[in-house]
Amino acid sequence: MSYIVINLFILLLIILFAESLIYLISIKNTKLKSILTYIVMAVIAFIISQYIPNDYKEFTKTLAAASLILALVSFFKKTPISISFI
């Protein structure tokens, strides 16, 4: 149970950090914003995977790969994909 909670906490922290960076830059809700958000999330997840214990490395690497795939899908999609909680 605690493994799932820690993974969710890592996921929410990555999303919060990426969304707050994009919010501070104040880019309108465009295709570029969603692509940048997913790329930032992927980079953050990859960096975190270098510094956390082995139990959670695979989750963050999977999260980084998934974020890059979402950025690629968002690039080819006509309307932006948004994960914003705001």
Secondary structure, 3 states (H helix, E strand, C coil): CHHHHHHHHHHHHHHHHHHHHHHHHCCCCCHHHHHHHHHHHHHHHHHHHHHCCHHHHHHHHHHHHHHHHHHHHHHHCCCCCCCCCC
